[in-house]
Amino acid sequence: MRSCLFSLVLFLATLSGPAMAQDGALTVVELFTSQGCSSCPPADTYLGELAQRADVIALSFHVNYWDYIGWKDPYASQQSTDRQKAYARQMSLRYVYTPQMVVQGTYEGTGSDRGKIKRFINSAKSIAHVPIDVTVGQDTSLDISIMAKPYLYNSSDTFGVWVAVYDKEHATEVKRGENNGRLMKNYNVVRDLQRVGEWKGGTEDLRIPLAQLTSLGGDGCAVFIQSQSTGQILGAANYNL
C-alpha cells in the first residue's frame, strides 16, 4: 500500500510540477566586456573557461562606451552596447557596467564573481527549453529547425529567433588606456547579431544564407529564442562554422 501511494505521489508531481529543462539543454552566458576596462580580464578568462563546457554557450559582447578613455576596443560595437542597455531596462537596473554576465537572459551579476555565476547557471537549468537543431545545407545556408512547444508561447509577447556569429579567440596587445601593456585574450567574441525570424510556439524551419551572417568572419554561431518583453532565453543551439 505504501509503495502504491508513493508511486501515485510521484505521478501527480510530474503533472503539477514546474516545466523543467530537458537533458542536453544549453545555457547562454553573455559577458559584456571591454578591452579598455581594467576590471574585465578576470571575467574574460572565466568566460573562456565557460566556453569549454558542453552545457554552456558562452558569448563575449564588447561594448564601446569605454573607448574614450584611451584604447578603442577593436571588437566593440554600438550593437553590443544597445543589447546591454536593453537588458538593463528589462531588469530595472539603473546603469550598465563591465564586466557584466547575463545568464539565459534572466540573471545578471559581475562577470568575475564565479560563485554567483555558477549558481545562476545551475538555476537556469530549470527554465523550460525549446529544442533547436542547426545544420549547414549543401547550398551554404544555415538551416534552423525549432520544435513546437505551444505551452511555452505567450501571444502577448514576441519571441525572436537570433543568430550570433562569433570568433572563438582573439589575442590583442593593448597599447593605451587602463590595460596598457597587457596581452588581452578574449573568447567567443560576437562579431554580428541578427534577428532572423520569430517563434510562435509551433514548429519553425528557417534557412539563412551564410553569406548574410559571416561578412565579418566567424568560427561559430549561436542560435537562440528570446522573449522581447523579458529577455528570457527559451532555447539555444551552437554550431561550428
Steps between C-alpha positions, in 0.01 A plus 500: 500500500779744593677417172185574298445828686860606435463422129179705486673799663781483243250483216305803625825693542583449134161646407497805725868586535680782313625442147864396518770536239564184301827312524751652263352851520758773450532805725600827336752711695567848361795706619491875442863606502754745361873495436503849648375380840763397757245291693411283199795257451397261783149479353643450150703207633196352673294527182774307319464222756120499466542472123654156554188367673271280294188639670579870450506739205739774611494827302711812537333832408745791486343835587626834367436741787853461643673576169542865597742437788802422283453169318249427226391138533522352146203269569272753668174599335199715567289189444660333804447812710136521392447136592637558848282809543195297399579252778536789745149618413352151522669434835427849640871576546596865541821474296715276284843383605790272411570221549140383512377149431140427406391136531217372280376858465364469855774544761781755513810557709864604498681283247793427730276374783539132419289375789199714407521422129527129573183519710324687221597233247365230730176696549461550126477124452145514639382734222282321248688424181403513133720256301680649199693312233753679277675367189672648195339402171677413178402837360704668780194600697449481874198276555320553831229261620303589814273251677141587588442587866161677496463505880805729521363751252336820625315683224536831685878476463733480200767229482780581261733243344854638516832394351827617657813440291821493703877456476627239744807687622690825457824618659561875494798702618346802668720807457304769683241549770440310825638173361807655337771237447272200552434218257122471510343166417133495410286198424191442283501863394169587336556669163140518383155447650192471281133437562411246230145406588225465756382199699126467566490176695487260208758330282713755316748430219728782391764509227751786519776554239837474674626796299240710681650404837874471448602827333723572801633144522410265780600155627165411649144614549246485778128484427251586772136590561452805719202681650481862391322610819703319767825406325471138612656246266282193445727291278846505347731308269866533406669422168863509384530668162 
